[in-house]
Each structure stands twice: as structure tokens, then as C-alpha cells.
Amino acid sequence: MQCPSCQNTDSRVLESRAADAGRSVRRRRECLNCDFRFTTYERVETVPISVLKNNGSREILSRSKLISGITRACEKTPISAEKIETLVDELELQLQQQNIREIQSSDIGELVLDELKKINEVAYIRFASVYRKFHGIHDFVETLENFKSSKEELAPVR
Ligand SMILES: [Zn+2]
């Protein structure tokens, strides 16, 4: 790492600290030549993920679109904006770690649903209504039933 003061390339690390919710590392360095102290950030390189839409077109997975979709589903629920951002962070991280470069838009919806199911029932059902596009009351009830049965699996009645 080149010293910003004298351009010498040798430095020693004084301190390393996790930053950006653990996705990057902040290092405090000292130049071995002139003792100048500076800070560097090291972060995981992320590759854009394509979303394959139902109509066959592709678009880059948009963090802001995901956040606004989930925010709409979470209106009038106790889910904070911060919680939604964390949810999207974790989702992105999950896809990056699995080396996924392309994903069906419906699969993204299912991943979000899995997370919402753990957090809030109302938000889960609202989001499901958008992503699974209900075709009448039958689908709506089916979603409700799925929610009930999976919740029972997670928390068995004693
Ligand atoms: Zn230097």
C-alpha cells in the first residue's frame, strides 16, 4: 500500500477493525519510511447479480427496488427501515457467497418471503400477494395455510 506522503510502498498495520457491518476491514497503517499514518479499507468485491424476469428480460438486481418493495409490504407494521436494510444486506450477502450470478425474479421473492415469515405475518402475506400474484381467494388462503403449517413446524405447540 503506497504511502500518500512519500509514495513508499512499505507500511505496517497498526490496527484492523471491521467496518460496514463486517463487510469491509478498516486498517490504520504507518509508513515504514516517513512514519506517516493513513487509513485503508479492504472490502469484498461484489459482482452484480442479474435478475431474470417472468417476461424473459434481464435486469441488474436493484437494492433500492428490493428495499422499496419490502417497505411497501411492511407499512403499518413494527418493522423498522433499519431492519429492512439488514434483511436486504443479508440477502445480497447470501447470494454473493453462493456465487449466484443470475436468479429468477420469483426466487428473489421466495427468499424475501422466507425472511419476512420469520419477522412479521402481515408483511409476509402482503409481500406474498405481490410476488405470487394471487389469482383469487384460493391462492390467498393457500398462502395463509402454508404460513400456518410452517409456523407450527417452527414453534410446536406444547
Ligand atoms: Zn511515507
Boltz pocket constraint, residues with backbone or C-beta under 6 A from the ligand:
constraints:
  - pocket:
      binder: B
      contacts: [[A, 3], [A, 4], [A, 5], [A, 6], [A, 7], [A, 8], [A, 31], [A, 32], [A, 33], [A, 34], [A, 35], [A, 36]]
      max_distance: 6.0
